[in-house]
Amino acid sequence: MSSYIIEGGKRLEGIVRISGSKNSSLPIIAATILNAGKTTLYNVPNIQDTQMMFKILEILGAKVEKKNGKIKIDTSKIKKFEIPPELMHKMRSSVILAGALLGRYNKAIFSYPGGCDIGSRPIDLHLKSFEKLGITVNQNHGSIECSTEKIKGEKIDLDFPSVGATENAILASVLAEGTTVITNAAREPEIIDLQNFLNKMGAKVVGAGTDEIQIKGVKQLKDVSYNIMPDRIEAGSFLCFAAATKGNVILENVNATHITPIINKLEEAECKIDIEKSKIKIIAPKKLKALDIKTMPYPGFPTDMQSVFAAMLTTAKGTSIIVENIFENRYKYTQELNKMGAKITVEGKSAVIRGTKKLYGADVKATDLRGGAALVLAGLTAKGTTQIDNIEYILRGYENLETKLSKLGADIKLEK
């Protein structure tokens, strides 16, 4: 098991390049199944989740070649449509392969996905969407078998704007007969990226970024190359790392329009932020101001940034209140922050954070991906040494985190 060892108290300064988006890469990698041919992807982050997706594709029969930051995927020889359960249990996003396999073969066999334990994330919306498209879903001892003679376009009304269910419904409909309309669709930038990728392949998808998406089925798709968008959660995390350490940092390869609520909250906390094309500069104040935050589906404040902001606000001036409206189990990390001297009280959906002068280094463990990033932030600001265990969670979503932070002046080491 790997750990991060952090000597806190260093101010972050310099330039950091943001990697490609994890949450964009995963559905796009899955979508390469649909063209039964060759795809070249650029700006894919080298993280555990993308490596796991490549591994699953290879088990299904694809060829994956990685060279100089370029990923070549050949899905022409895929003949299997069963996703190995042991790999599904490691990563929730693997469920997105089901829509792509159904789109290409009208058949998919998979199990319930795993991933971070941040609350119940049932896949019933995914399965309901498949059923709407005329797909028969059989659930048997944790295994799910989906099959149909032909996928036919239909109207899918989502009960909640779920990102995964929206993506799976799109993937299953690209090669369908007729037109599929998804209402109450998720509006995240990653959905727009998936639409742009599919349309470059020859699909006919419109409306991504709004709550209604239309997919007009096409007969076949073509080979393409595509550049993945920057990771907005990594960008938000680095802005918070800089803010918490009273830093002065420039982010490169970032789309500021994707993180408007994050920027607004940092400005409210009295950070100075300048935006220029694909760069963001942040200059932190001597003392951050307390904030009130409510997480909401996009374009609201992202649930994935909640824990990182909470860690940042532990040493802010005043009392902050966070309300988590997406996942009910997302405050596990607060117990670890409290070991470092934070004053966080959790009740139901709300966390009350009373600003304290200082955090102190301690031995803590990551409970999930973004909770892990919160502990990294706390370690950067704490007095003394912090050891973070269970960092496999963090490695799932952040590329070369310790290298990037070290270049900005942090004292952080990865110990295996």
matplotlib code that plots the C-alpha trace (Angstrom):
import matplotlib.pyplot as plt

x = [0.0, 1.3, 1.4, 2.1, 4.4, 3.9, 5.9, 3.4, 3.8, 5.2, 3.7, 2.8, 4.2, 4.7, 2.9, 1.0, -0.4, -3.8, -4.2, -7.0, -10.4, -10.9, -14.6, -14.5, -11.9, -13.8, -17.0, -15.0, -12.7, -15.9, -17.4, -14.4, -16.2, -18.9, -16.9, -15.4, -12.3, -9.3, -9.4, -6.5, -6.9, -4.8, -4.7, -5.9, -4.7, -2.3, -4.3, -5.5, -9.1, -8.0, -5.5, -8.4, -10.6, -7.8, -7.4, -11.1, -11.0, -8.0, -9.8, -12.8, -10.4, -9.3, -5.7, -4.4, -1.2, 0.3, 3.0, 4.2, 1.0, -1.0, -3.4, -4.3, -7.3, -8.4, -11.8, -12.3, -11.5, -13.8, -16.0, -16.9, -19.6, -19.1, -17.3, -15.2, -16.8, -13.5, -12.7, -16.2, -16.0, -12.9, -14.3, -17.8, -17.3, -16.9, -20.7, -20.4, -19.1, -22.6, -24.1, -21.3, -21.5, -25.3, -24.9, -22.6, -23.8, -27.4, -26.0, -24.0, -23.3, -22.0, -22.2, -22.9, -20.0, -17.7, -15.6, -15.6, -17.9, -19.5, -23.2, -25.7, -25.3, -27.7, -27.7, -31.4, -31.6, -29.1, -31.2, -34.5, -33.0, -32.0, -35.5, -37.0, -34.9, -36.5, -33.6, -34.5, -32.7, -32.4, -30.8, -29.5, -27.4, -25.5, -25.1, -27.0, -27.7, -29.1, -30.1, -32.4, -33.0, -32.8, -32.5, -35.2, -35.1, -37.5, -38.1, -36.2, -37.3, -34.6, -35.9, -32.6, -30.0, -27.5, -24.3, -23.7, -27.3, -27.2, -23.9, -25.1, -28.4, -26.4, -24.0, -26.8, -28.7, -26.0, -26.4, -30.1, -33.0, -34.9, -34.4, -33.9, -34.7, -33.3, -35.1, -33.8, -30.4, -27.2, -25.6, -22.0, -19.2, -18.1, -21.4, -20.6, -17.1, -18.7, -21.2, -18.3, -16.3, -19.3, -20.2, -16.7, -17.1, -20.2, -23.0, -25.9, -26.2, -27.5, -28.4, -25.5, -25.1, -28.9, -31.5, -32.7, -30.5, -31.5, -29.7, -30.6, -29.4, -26.8, -25.8, -22.1, -19.2, -15.7, -12.2, -11.2, -8.6, -9.7, -8.3, -9.9, -10.9, -9.0, -10.0, -12.2, -12.0, -8.2, -8.2, -10.5, -8.3, -5.1, -6.8, -7.8, -4.2, -2.9, -5.6, -5.0, -1.2, -1.4, 0.0, 0.5, -0.1, -0.9, -2.9, -2.4, -4.7, -7.9, -11.4, -12.6, -16.2, -16.3, -15.5, -17.5, -19.0, -15.6, -14.0, -17.0, -16.6, -12.8, -13.3, -15.9, -13.2, -11.1, -8.7, -7.7, -8.3, -7.3, -8.5, -6.8, -7.7, -6.7, -4.9, -6.1, -3.9, -4.8, -3.3, -4.4, -5.1, -3.3, -6.5, -9.4, -12.9, -15.5, -18.1, -21.5, -21.7, -24.4, -23.6, -25.9, -26.0, -24.1, -24.1, -24.2, -21.3, -19.8, -20.1, -16.6, -15.1, -17.0, -14.3, -11.4, -13.2, -14.0, -10.3, -9.4, -12.1, -10.7, -8.3, -10.5, -11.7, -15.2, -17.7, -18.4, -21.4, -21.5, -24.7, -24.2, -27.2, -25.9, -24.3, -25.4, -22.1, -19.6, -18.4, -16.3, -13.1, -14.1, -13.1, -9.6, -9.4, -10.5, -7.5, -5.4, -7.1, -10.0, -13.3, -15.9, -19.3, -21.5, -25.3, -27.2, -26.5, -24.7, -21.1, -20.3, -16.7, -15.4, -12.2, -9.1, -5.7, -3.7, -3.9, -1.2, 0.4, -1.0, -1.3, -4.6, -6.1, -8.0, -11.6, -12.4, -10.8, -11.9, -11.7, -8.1, -7.4, -8.8, -6.3, -3.5, -4.6, -4.7, -1.2, 0.1, -1.1, -0.5, 2.4, 4.7, 4.5, 1.4, 1.2, -1.7, -2.4, -4.8, -3.7, -4.8, -8.1, -6.2, -4.1, -7.4, -8.1, -5.0, -2.1, 1.4, 0.0, 3.1, 5.3, 3.1, 2.9, 6.7, 7.3, 5.2, 7.3, 5.5, 7.4, 5.5, 6.8, 5.2, 6.2, 5.4]
y = [0.0, 3.4, 6.6, 10.3, 11.9, 15.7, 18.3, 21.1, 24.9, 25.5, 28.2, 27.0, 29.2, 28.6, 27.1, 23.8, 22.1, 20.5, 17.0, 15.7, 15.0, 11.6, 11.9, 12.7, 10.0, 7.1, 7.3, 8.3, 5.2, 3.1, 4.8, 3.6, 0.2, 1.6, 2.3, -1.2, 0.4, 2.6, 5.6, 7.9, 9.8, 12.7, 14.2, 11.1, 11.2, 8.4, 7.4, 4.1, 4.5, 5.0, 2.1, -0.1, 0.8, -0.1, -3.4, -4.2, -3.3, -5.6, -8.4, -7.9, -8.2, -4.6, -3.6, -0.6, 1.1, 3.9, 6.1, 9.6, 10.7, 9.3, 6.3, 4.2, 1.9, -0.8, -2.3, -4.1, -7.5, -7.3, -10.4, -10.5, -8.6, -9.6, -7.2, -9.1, -8.7, -8.4, -5.3, -3.9, -4.1, -1.9, 1.0, 2.4, 4.0, 0.6, 0.5, 2.9, 0.0, -1.6, 1.1, 0.9, -3.0, -2.8, -0.2, -2.5, -6.0, -5.6, -7.5, -6.9, -8.9, -7.1, -6.9, -4.1, -1.7, -0.7, 2.4, 5.0, 4.5, 7.9, 6.8, 4.7, 5.2, 2.7, 2.0, 1.6, 4.8, 3.1, -0.1, 1.8, 3.7, 0.4, -1.0, 2.1, 1.3, -2.1, -3.9, -6.9, -6.6, -9.8, -9.5, -12.7, -13.0, -9.7, -10.4, -8.3, -9.5, -7.1, -8.1, -7.3, -8.1, -4.4, -1.1, 1.3, 5.1, 6.1, 8.9, 8.5, 10.7, 10.5, 10.8, 12.6, 14.2, 11.3, 11.7, 8.0, 7.2, 10.0, 8.7, 5.1, 6.1, 8.1, 5.2, 2.6, 4.9, 6.0, 3.0, 2.5, 2.6, 6.0, 8.9, 8.8, 11.8, 12.1, 14.6, 15.8, 14.9, 15.7, 18.9, 18.4, 19.6, 15.9, 15.1, 17.8, 16.2, 12.8, 14.3, 16.1, 12.8, 10.8, 13.4, 13.4, 9.6, 10.2, 10.0, 12.5, 13.8, 17.3, 19.1, 18.0, 20.7, 21.2, 19.1, 17.6, 15.5, 14.0, 11.0, 10.2, 6.6, 6.1, 2.9, 3.0, 5.2, 6.0, 6.1, 9.4, 11.1, 13.3, 15.5, 15.1, 18.3, 19.4, 18.1, 20.7, 18.9, 18.7, 22.4, 23.2, 21.2, 23.0, 26.4, 25.3, 24.0, 27.4, 29.3, 27.2, 27.7, 31.5, 30.7, 32.4, 29.8, 29.8, 26.9, 26.0, 23.9, 24.8, 25.9, 28.5, 28.4, 24.8, 25.9, 29.1, 28.2, 27.2, 30.5, 32.5, 30.8, 31.4, 35.1, 35.2, 33.8, 36.8, 35.2, 37.3, 35.4, 36.4, 34.4, 34.5, 32.1, 28.6, 30.0, 30.9, 32.8, 32.7, 34.9, 33.9, 36.3, 36.1, 34.7, 33.1, 34.1, 31.5, 30.4, 28.8, 26.1, 23.9, 21.1, 20.8, 19.1, 21.0, 24.0, 24.2, 23.7, 20.3, 17.6, 16.4, 19.7, 19.7, 17.9, 19.9, 23.1, 21.8, 21.1, 24.6, 26.2, 24.5, 27.4, 30.2, 33.1, 32.4, 29.6, 27.8, 25.7, 23.0, 21.3, 18.1, 17.5, 14.7, 11.9, 11.1, 9.5, 12.0, 13.3, 10.3, 12.3, 14.9, 12.4, 12.3, 16.2, 16.4, 14.2, 17.1, 19.7, 20.7, 21.6, 20.0, 18.9, 16.8, 16.5, 14.8, 16.7, 19.6, 20.1, 23.1, 24.1, 26.4, 28.0, 27.2, 28.9, 25.9, 22.2, 19.7, 16.8, 13.4, 9.9, 9.8, 7.6, 8.4, 7.2, 8.0, 9.9, 13.5, 13.0, 11.9, 15.1, 17.0, 15.3, 16.3, 19.9, 19.6, 18.1, 21.0, 23.6, 21.6, 22.2, 19.1, 15.8, 14.2, 10.6, 9.8, 6.0, 4.3, 6.7, 4.2, 6.2, 9.4, 7.7, 6.8, 10.4, 12.6, 12.3, 12.7, 14.7, 14.6, 15.6, 18.6, 19.8, 19.4, 21.6, 24.3, 24.1, 21.5, 18.9, 15.8, 12.2, 9.1, 6.1, 2.6]
z = [0.0, -0.9, 1.2, 0.8, 3.3, 3.5, 5.4, 5.6, 5.7, 2.2, 0.1, -3.5, -6.3, -10.0, -13.0, -13.2, -16.3, -15.8, -17.2, -19.4, -17.8, -15.9, -16.2, -19.9, -20.7, -19.3, -21.3, -24.5, -24.0, -23.7, -26.8, -28.9, -28.9, -31.1, -34.3, -34.4, -35.7, -34.8, -32.5, -31.5, -28.2, -26.9, -23.4, -21.6, -18.0, -16.9, -13.8, -12.4, -13.6, -17.3, -17.0, -15.7, -18.6, -21.1, -19.2, -19.6, -23.3, -23.8, -22.1, -24.4, -27.4, -28.2, -28.9, -26.9, -27.8, -25.6, -27.1, -26.3, -24.7, -27.6, -27.1, -30.1, -29.6, -32.1, -31.2, -34.5, -33.0, -29.9, -29.8, -26.1, -24.4, -20.7, -18.4, -15.9, -12.4, -10.5, -12.6, -12.4, -8.6, -8.6, -10.6, -10.8, -14.2, -15.8, -16.0, -18.9, -21.0, -20.9, -23.1, -25.7, -25.8, -26.2, -28.9, -30.9, -30.0, -28.6, -25.7, -22.5, -19.3, -16.2, -12.5, -10.0, -10.1, -7.2, -6.7, -3.9, -1.0, -0.9, -0.6, -2.5, -6.3, -7.7, -11.4, -11.6, -13.8, -16.3, -16.4, -16.8, -19.7, -21.3, -20.8, -22.5, -25.6, -25.8, -24.0, -21.7, -18.4, -16.3, -12.8, -11.3, -8.1, -8.7, -12.5, -15.0, -18.5, -21.1, -24.6, -27.5, -31.1, -32.1, -30.2, -31.2, -30.5, -27.7, -25.2, -21.9, -18.9, -16.2, -12.6, -11.7, -14.0, -13.5, -15.5, -15.9, -16.9, -19.5, -21.0, -21.1, -22.8, -25.4, -26.1, -26.4, -28.8, -31.3, -33.6, -32.8, -35.2, -35.1, -32.7, -28.9, -26.8, -23.2, -20.9, -17.6, -18.9, -17.0, -18.3, -17.3, -19.7, -19.9, -21.7, -24.3, -24.7, -25.3, -27.8, -29.7, -29.8, -31.1, -33.7, -35.0, -35.4, -37.5, -34.8, -34.8, -31.2, -30.3, -27.1, -24.8, -22.1, -22.0, -20.2, -23.5, -25.7, -29.1, -30.7, -34.3, -34.9, -37.7, -39.5, -38.8, -37.4, -38.7, -37.3, -35.6, -33.5, -30.6, -27.9, -24.4, -22.5, -19.4, -15.9, -14.2, -10.8, -10.9, -11.8, -8.9, -6.6, -7.5, -7.1, -3.6, -2.9, -3.8, -1.8, 1.3, 1.2, 0.6, -2.8, -6.2, -8.9, -12.7, -14.1, -17.8, -20.0, -18.2, -19.3, -16.8, -18.0, -16.7, -13.1, -12.7, -9.3, -8.0, -9.1, -7.7, -4.3, -4.2, -5.0, -2.2, 0.1, -1.0, -3.5, -6.5, -9.8, -13.3, -16.4, -19.7, -22.5, -21.2, -18.1, -14.6, -12.1, -8.4, -5.7, -2.2, 0.7, 4.0, 5.6, 3.7, 4.5, 5.6, 3.0, 2.7, 0.0, -1.4, -3.9, -6.9, -10.3, -13.0, -13.4, -9.6, -7.2, -7.9, -5.3, -6.3, -4.9, -1.6, 0.4, -1.0, -0.1, 3.4, 4.0, 2.7, 5.0, 8.2, 8.6, 7.2, 9.3, 10.7, 10.4, 7.1, 6.3, 3.6, 2.4, 0.4, -1.8, -4.1, -2.0, 1.5, 2.6, 1.5, 4.9, 6.0, 5.4, 8.1, 10.9, 9.4, 9.2, 12.8, 13.8, 12.4, 14.5, 12.3, 13.9, 11.7, 13.0, 10.6, 10.9, 8.1, 4.9, 6.6, 7.8, 10.1, 9.9, 12.6, 11.4, 13.4, 13.4, 12.4, 11.4, 12.7, 10.9, 11.7, 10.3, 8.3, 5.6, 2.4, 2.5, -1.2, -4.1, -3.4, 0.4, -0.3, -2.1, 0.9, 3.2, 0.7, 1.0, 4.8, 4.8, 2.7, 5.2, 8.5, 10.9, 10.9, 9.0, 7.6, 6.4, 4.2, 3.7, 1.3, -1.5, -4.1, -4.0, -4.9, -7.7, -9.3, -10.3, -10.1, -12.5, -11.0, -8.1, -6.0, -9.0, -9.8, -6.2, -5.7, -8.8, -7.0, -3.9, -1.8, 0.3, -0.7, -1.3, -2.6, -0.6, -1.9]

ax = plt.figure().add_subplot(projection="3d")
ax.plot(x, y, z, "-o")
ax.set_aspect("equal")
plt.show()
